[in-house]
């Protein structure tokens, strides 16, 4: 299976809506969006494995949040993009593992150099 990184940001309309609610004294996640998040695991095609999801602390106009997913069919990632349509905007890109240890990183660099 190949690894993909999904860079995502909150949809501008949803962000404005949430900002307006907060200014009116009603902060919090939209209940419909919360339900989407909860239901995704049960609805996700079995051909996609979610490896992780990370967000920078605090809102950032320049740094996106990321999902890391594994699949043999990158077209399947459209399911996630469509699932969150109107809430989140995704950009999926293929990724290569670089490792977390010095040995892993060295091996990955050698592997990538041999592909050139």
N, CA and C atoms as an extended XYZ file, in Angstrom:
348
Properties=species:S:1:pos:R:3:atomname:S:1:resname:S:1:resid:I:1 pbc="F F F"
N         0.842       -1.181        0.000 N   UNK     1
C         0.000        0.000        0.000 CA  UNK     1
C         0.889        1.247        0.000 C   UNK     1
N         0.437        2.270       -0.687 N   UNK     2
C         1.167        3.533       -0.755 CA  UNK     2
C         0.660        4.488        0.326 C   UNK     2
N         1.544        5.370        0.752 N   UNK     3
C         1.201        6.356        1.779 CA  UNK     3
C         0.930        7.701        1.108 C   UNK     3
N        -0.106        8.372        1.585 N   UNK     4
C        -0.490        9.689        1.079 CA  UNK     4
C        -0.648       10.649        2.246 C   UNK     4
N        -0.250       11.892        2.006 N   UNK     5
C        -0.473       12.950        2.984 CA  UNK     5
C        -1.614       13.805        2.456 C   UNK     5
N        -2.598       14.016        3.298 N   UNK     6
C        -3.719       14.888        2.957 CA  UNK     6
C        -3.584       16.187        3.730 C   UNK     6
N        -3.171       17.242        3.025 N   UNK     7
C        -3.119       18.559        3.655 CA  UNK     7
C        -4.539       19.107        3.636 C   UNK     7
N        -4.998       19.609        4.773 N   UNK     8
C        -6.356       20.149        4.768 CA  UNK     8
C        -6.477       21.409        5.614 C   UNK     8
N        -7.463       22.199        5.196 N   UNK     9
C        -7.810       23.434        5.899 CA  UNK     9
C        -9.325       23.478        6.041 C   UNK     9
N        -9.757       24.264        6.998 N   UNK    10
C       -11.193       24.476        7.177 CA  UNK    10
C       -11.702       25.294        5.998 C   UNK    10
N       -12.849       24.900        5.459 N   UNK    11
C       -13.504       25.628        4.376 CA  UNK    11
C       -13.764       27.068        4.831 C   UNK    11
N       -13.520       28.038        3.952 N   UNK    12
C       -13.650       29.456        4.307 CA  UNK    12
C       -15.062       29.802        4.789 C   UNK    12
N       -16.092       29.265        4.142 N   UNK    13
C       -17.471       29.553        4.562 CA  UNK    13
C       -17.746       29.002        5.957 C   UNK    13
N       -17.295       27.778        6.214 N   UNK    14
C       -17.490       27.181        7.538 CA  UNK    14
C       -16.718       27.970        8.591 C   UNK    14
N       -15.523       28.420        8.240 N   UNK    15
C       -14.716       29.200        9.173 CA  UNK    15
C       -15.421       30.509        9.527 C   UNK    15
N       -16.006       31.183        8.528 N   UNK    16
C       -16.748       32.420        8.788 CA  UNK    16
C       -17.957       32.147        9.678 C   UNK    16
N       -18.673       31.059        9.370 N   UNK    17
C       -19.847       30.680       10.162 CA  UNK    17
C       -19.463       30.440       11.621 C   UNK    17
N       -18.389       29.700       11.839 N   UNK    18
C       -17.942       29.411       13.202 CA  UNK    18
C       -17.481       30.686       13.913 C   UNK    18
N       -16.830       31.575       13.181 N   UNK    19
C       -16.393       32.844       13.765 CA  UNK    19
C       -17.574       33.691       14.197 C   UNK    19
N       -18.601       33.736       13.366 N   UNK    20
C       -19.816       34.490       13.697 CA  UNK    20
C       -20.492       33.906       14.935 C   UNK    20
N       -20.587       32.599       15.004 N   UNK    21
C       -21.184       31.954       16.184 CA  UNK    21
C       -20.399       32.286       17.445 C   UNK    21
N       -19.085       32.270       17.342 N   UNK    22
C       -18.243       32.577       18.500 CA  UNK    22
C       -18.457       34.021       18.950 C   UNK    22
N       -18.566       34.944       17.979 N   UNK    23
C       -18.797       36.347       18.325 CA  UNK    23
C       -20.154       36.548       18.989 C   UNK    23
N       -21.106       35.671       18.679 N   UNK    24
C       -22.439       35.747       19.284 CA  UNK    24
C       -22.497       35.009       20.620 C   UNK    24
N       -21.361       34.479       21.042 N   UNK    25
C       -21.309       33.783       22.325 CA  UNK    25
C       -21.669       32.314       22.254 C   UNK    25
N       -21.649       31.737       21.053 N   UNK    26
C       -21.970       30.319       20.860 CA  UNK    26
C       -20.785       29.562       20.265 C   UNK    26
N       -19.653       29.535       20.974 N   UNK    27
C       -18.505       28.813       20.411 CA  UNK    27
C       -18.742       27.308       20.439 C   UNK    27
N       -17.944       26.604       19.704 N   UNK    28
C       -18.040       25.147       19.693 CA  UNK    28
C       -18.161       24.615       18.285 C   UNK    28
N       -17.948       23.335       18.175 N   UNK    29
C       -17.987       22.667       16.876 CA  UNK    29
C       -19.434       22.478       16.436 C   UNK    29
N       -19.676       22.721       15.171 N   UNK    30
C       -20.999       22.498       14.590 CA  UNK    30
C       -21.394       21.039       14.811 C   UNK    30
N       -22.607       20.775       15.345 N   UNK    31
C       -23.021       19.391       15.624 CA  UNK    31
C       -23.025       18.490       14.385 C   UNK    31
N       -23.384       19.032       13.226 N   UNK    32
C       -23.390       18.222       12.000 CA  UNK    32
C       -21.960       17.826       11.617 C   UNK    32
N       -21.019       18.750       11.776 N   UNK    33
C       -19.618       18.438       11.491 CA  UNK    33
C       -19.096       17.403       12.482 C   UNK    33
N       -19.420       17.581       13.747 N   UNK    34
C       -18.999       16.617       14.770 CA  UNK    34
C       -19.493       15.216       14.401 C   UNK    34
N       -20.731       15.112       13.941 N   UNK    35
C       -21.296       13.814       13.556 CA  UNK    35
C       -20.546       13.219       12.365 C   UNK    35
N       -20.168       14.065       11.409 N   UNK    36
C       -19.380       13.597       10.259 CA  UNK    36
C       -18.071       12.960       10.733 C   UNK    36
N       -17.405       13.624       11.662 N   UNK    37
C       -16.132       13.120       12.185 CA  UNK    37
C       -16.340       11.763       12.854 C   UNK    37
N       -17.386       11.657       13.653 N   UNK    38
C       -17.673       10.412       14.369 CA  UNK    38
C       -17.998        9.276       13.405 C   UNK    38
N       -18.778        9.557       12.366 N   UNK    39
C       -19.246        8.520       11.439 CA  UNK    39
C       -18.202        8.069       10.429 C   UNK    39
N       -17.171        8.875       10.196 N   UNK    40
C       -16.209        8.545        9.132 CA  UNK    40
C       -15.627        7.151        9.280 C   UNK    40
N       -15.200        6.777       10.450 N   UNK    41
C       -14.545        5.462       10.635 CA  UNK    41
C       -15.441        4.313       10.177 C   UNK    41
N       -16.746        4.420       10.412 N   UNK    42
C       -17.668        3.356        9.995 CA  UNK    42
C       -17.962        3.392        8.502 C   UNK    42
N       -17.844        4.549        7.884 N   UNK    43
C       -18.183        4.715        6.464 CA  UNK    43
C       -16.976        4.581        5.535 C   UNK    43
N       -15.787        4.698        6.092 N   UNK    44
C       -14.566        4.692        5.294 CA  UNK    44
C       -14.407        3.373        4.541 C   UNK    44
N       -14.104        3.426        3.241 N   UNK    45
C       -13.867        2.186        2.498 CA  UNK    45
C       -12.747        1.373        3.153 C   UNK    45
N       -12.886        0.072        3.131 N   UNK    46
C       -11.893       -0.805        3.767 CA  UNK    46
C       -10.535       -0.748        3.067 C   UNK    46
N       -10.493       -0.142        1.890 N   UNK    47
C        -9.242       -0.032        1.133 CA  UNK    47
C        -8.375        1.134        1.595 C   UNK    47
N        -8.881        1.922        2.546 N   UNK    48
C        -8.119        3.053        3.084 CA  UNK    48
C        -7.831        2.800        4.557 C   UNK    48
N        -6.583        2.975        4.928 N   UNK    49
C        -6.200        2.868        6.336 CA  UNK    49
C        -5.679        4.236        6.781 C   UNK    49
N        -6.340        4.825        7.774 N   UNK    50
C        -5.884        6.105        8.305 CA  UNK    50
C        -4.779        5.850        9.321 C   UNK    50
N        -3.623        6.459        9.099 N   UNK    51
C        -2.473        6.262        9.976 CA  UNK    51
C        -2.349        7.351       11.031 C   UNK    51
N        -2.897        8.520       10.752 N   UNK    52
C        -2.801        9.603       11.725 CA  UNK    52
C        -3.377       10.892       11.192 C   UNK    52
N        -3.640       11.796       12.108 N   UNK    53
C        -4.139       13.123       11.777 CA  UNK    53
C        -3.504       14.102       12.755 C   UNK    53
N        -2.962       15.174       12.222 N   UNK    54
C        -2.249       16.139       13.050 CA  UNK    54
C        -2.627       17.554       12.643 C   UNK    54
N        -2.678       18.440       13.639 N   UNK    55
C        -2.976       19.846       13.387 CA  UNK    55
C        -1.995       20.705       14.175 C   UNK    55
N        -1.567       21.831       13.588 N   UNK    56
C        -0.712       22.734       14.350 CA  UNK    56
C        -1.519       23.352       15.493 C   UNK    56
N        -0.858       23.628       16.595 N   UNK    57
C        -1.548       24.271       17.707 CA  UNK    57
C        -1.911       25.698       17.315 C   UNK    57
N        -3.145       26.081       17.578 N   UNK    58
C        -3.607       27.411       17.222 CA  UNK    58
C        -3.962       27.483       15.754 C   UNK    58
N        -4.814       28.412       15.422 N   UNK    59
C        -5.204       28.590       14.019 CA  UNK    59
C        -4.037       29.190       13.247 C   UNK    59
N        -3.845       28.720       12.039 N   UNK    60
C        -2.756       29.230       11.212 CA  UNK    60
C        -3.235       29.400        9.779 C   UNK    60
N        -3.085       30.604        9.227 N   UNK    61
C        -3.463       30.794        7.830 CA  UNK    61
C        -2.452       30.188        6.857 C   UNK    61
N        -1.263       29.837        7.351 N   UNK    62
C        -0.219       29.331        6.458 CA  UNK    62
C         0.097       27.853        6.637 C   UNK    62
N        -0.189       27.281        7.806 N   UNK    63
C         0.152       25.877        8.047 CA  UNK    63
C        -1.116       25.028        8.045 C   UNK    63
N        -1.207       24.070        7.136 N   UNK    64
C        -2.390       23.208        7.120 CA  UNK    64
C        -2.285       22.099        8.164 C   UNK    64
N        -3.394       21.468        8.414 N   UNK    65
C        -3.414       20.230        9.191 CA  UNK    65
C        -3.126       19.097        8.213 C   UNK    65
N        -2.796       17.912        8.717 N   UNK    66
C        -2.485       16.796        7.824 CA  UNK    66
C        -3.147       15.506        8.283 C   UNK    66
N        -3.518       14.704        7.303 N   UNK    67
C        -3.915       13.318        7.518 CA  UNK    67
C        -2.888       12.468        6.804 C   UNK    67
N        -2.625       11.312        7.361 N   UNK    68
C        -1.740       10.355        6.710 CA  UNK    68
C        -2.563        9.095        6.494 C   UNK    68
N        -2.616        8.652        5.243 N   UNK    69
C        -3.446        7.501        4.891 CA  UNK    69
C        -2.669        6.550        4.001 C   UNK    69
N        -3.073        5.291        4.039 N   UNK    70
C        -2.490        4.248        3.196 CA  UNK    70
C        -3.591        3.675        2.319 C   UNK    70
N        -3.281        3.496        1.032 N   UNK    71
C        -4.231        2.874        0.120 CA  UNK    71
C        -3.498        2.408       -1.134 C   UNK    71
N        -4.047        1.397       -1.784 N   UNK    72
C        -3.519        0.957       -3.072 CA  UNK    72
C        -4.125        1.758       -4.214 C   UNK    72
N        -5.236        2.429       -3.946 N   UNK    73
C        -5.955        3.159       -4.982 CA  UNK    73
C        -6.151        4.609       -4.552 C   UNK    73
N        -5.315        5.528       -5.038 N   UNK    74
C        -5.440        6.918       -4.611 CA  UNK    74
C        -6.798        7.538       -4.947 C   UNK    74
N        -7.508        6.978       -5.913 N   UNK    75
C        -8.849        7.482       -6.227 CA  UNK    75
C        -9.782        7.330       -5.031 C   UNK    75
N        -9.485        6.366       -4.158 N   UNK    76
C       -10.306        6.157       -2.961 CA  UNK    76
C       -10.235        7.354       -2.011 C   UNK    76
N        -9.167        8.131       -2.090 N   UNK    77
C        -9.030        9.287       -1.209 CA  UNK    77
C       -10.090       10.345       -1.497 C   UNK    77
N       -10.665       10.288       -2.680 N   UNK    78
C       -11.760       11.197       -3.027 CA  UNK    78
C       -12.929       11.005       -2.065 C   UNK    78
N       -13.088        9.793       -1.533 N   UNK    79
C       -14.155        9.547       -0.564 CA  UNK    79
C       -14.024       10.504        0.619 C   UNK    79
N       -12.816       10.636        1.148 N   UNK    80
C       -12.599       11.514        2.304 CA  UNK    80
C       -12.836       12.969        1.913 C   UNK    80
N       -12.307       13.362        0.766 N   UNK    81
C       -12.499       14.731        0.287 CA  UNK    81
C       -13.982       15.049        0.164 C   UNK    81
N       -14.745       14.143       -0.437 N   UNK    82
C       -16.186       14.359       -0.604 CA  UNK    82
C       -16.936       14.292        0.721 C   UNK    82
N       -16.500       13.412        1.616 N   UNK    83
C       -17.163       13.248        2.917 CA  UNK    83
C       -17.197       14.578        3.675 C   UNK    83
N       -16.089       15.313        3.594 N   UNK    84
C       -15.981       16.569        4.338 CA  UNK    84
C       -16.248       17.807        3.484 C   UNK    84
N       -16.820       17.620        2.302 N   UNK    85
C       -17.094       18.749        1.413 CA  UNK    85
C       -17.958       19.786        2.133 C   UNK    85
N       -17.553       21.024        2.055 N   UNK    86
C       -18.256       22.101        2.740 CA  UNK    86
C       -17.700       22.384        4.126 C   UNK    86
N       -16.907       21.463        4.639 N   UNK    87
C       -16.316       21.623        5.971 CA  UNK    87
C       -14.800       21.788        5.884 C   UNK    87
N       -14.168       20.839        5.183 N   UNK    88
C       -12.710       20.834        5.046 CA  UNK    88
C       -12.341       20.741        3.575 C   UNK    88
N       -11.183       21.294        3.220 N   UNK    89
C       -10.669       21.209        1.856 CA  UNK    89
C        -9.340       20.461        1.892 C   UNK    89
N        -9.257       19.381        1.109 N   UNK    90
C        -8.088       18.494        1.112 CA  UNK    90
C        -7.261       18.633       -0.155 C   UNK    90
N        -5.964       18.403       -0.006 N   UNK    91
C        -5.054       18.211       -1.132 CA  UNK    91
C        -4.215       16.987       -0.783 C   UNK    91
N        -4.347       15.912       -1.569 N   UNK    92
C        -3.642       14.652       -1.306 CA  UNK    92
C        -2.396       14.562       -2.164 C   UNK    92
N        -1.289       14.151       -1.547 N   UNK    93
C        -0.037       13.953       -2.281 CA  UNK    93
C         0.608       12.646       -1.835 C   UNK    93
N         1.261       11.932       -2.765 N   UNK    94
C         1.965       10.714       -2.365 CA  UNK    94
C         3.152       11.070       -1.476 C   UNK    94
N         3.500       10.140       -0.601 N   UNK    95
C         4.602       10.378        0.338 CA  UNK    95
C         5.552        9.188        0.339 C   UNK    95
N         6.748        9.436        0.800 N   UNK    96
C         7.721        8.372        0.989 CA  UNK    96
C         8.168        8.407        2.446 C   UNK    96
N         8.395        7.254        3.006 N   UNK    97
C         8.812        7.168        4.407 CA  UNK    97
C        10.278        7.550        4.535 C   UNK    97
N        10.570        8.437        5.451 N   UNK    98
C        11.954        8.828        5.714 CA  UNK    98
C        12.462        8.248        7.018 C   UNK    98
N        11.578        7.741        7.836 N   UNK    99
C        11.979        7.110        9.085 CA  UNK    99
C        12.015        8.068       10.256 C   UNK    99
N        12.219        7.489       11.430 N   UNK   100
C        12.289        8.295       12.647 CA  UNK   100
C        13.628        8.156       13.356 C   UNK   100
N        14.424        7.188       12.953 N   UNK   101
C        15.747        7.015       13.551 CA  UNK   101
C        16.802        7.409       12.524 C   UNK   101
N        18.020        7.602       12.983 N   UNK   102
C        19.116        7.934       12.061 CA  UNK   102
C        19.300        6.841       11.021 C   UNK   102
N        19.190        5.602       11.453 N   UNK   103
C        19.357        4.476       10.526 CA  UNK   103
C        18.249        4.483        9.471 C   UNK   103
N        16.991        4.679        9.914 N   UNK   104
C        15.870        4.730        8.969 CA  UNK   104
C        16.067        5.846        7.951 C   UNK   104
N        16.470        7.012        8.434 N   UNK   105
C        16.640        8.167        7.562 CA  UNK   105
C        17.754        7.933        6.551 C   UNK   105
N        18.861        7.375        6.992 N   UNK   106
C        19.974        7.078        6.087 CA  UNK   106
C        19.542        6.087        5.018 C   UNK   106
N        18.835        5.043        5.418 N   UNK   107
C        18.340        4.046        4.462 CA  UNK   107
C        17.402        4.693        3.452 C   UNK   107
N        16.499        5.545        3.920 N   UNK   108
C        15.551        6.207        3.022 CA  UNK   108
C        16.273        7.121        2.046 C   UNK   108
N        17.268        7.848        2.519 N   UNK   109
C        18.022        8.738        1.638 CA  UNK   109
C        18.762        7.941        0.570 C   UNK   109
N        19.347        6.818        0.955 N   UNK   110
C        20.046        5.970       -0.013 CA  UNK   110
C        19.066        5.396       -1.029 C   UNK   110
N        17.910        4.960       -0.553 N   UNK   111
C        16.885        4.409       -1.444 CA  UNK   111
C        16.432        5.472       -2.446 C   UNK   111
N        16.169        6.676       -1.964 N   UNK   112
C        15.708        7.746       -2.845 CA  UNK   112
C        16.792        8.169       -3.825 C   UNK   112
N        18.051        8.158       -3.409 N   UNK   113
C        19.153        8.520       -4.302 CA  UNK   113
C        19.307        7.495       -5.418 C   UNK   113
N        19.046        6.228       -5.123 N   UNK   114
C        19.193        5.179       -6.139 CA  UNK   114
C        18.091        5.243       -7.191 C   UNK   114
N        17.027        5.966       -6.930 N   UNK   115
C        15.914        6.096       -7.894 CA  UNK   115
C        16.219        7.120       -8.973 C   UNK   115
N        17.238        7.911       -8.773 N   UNK   116
C        17.546        8.989       -9.733 CA  UNK   116
C        18.282        8.485      -10.922 C   UNK   116
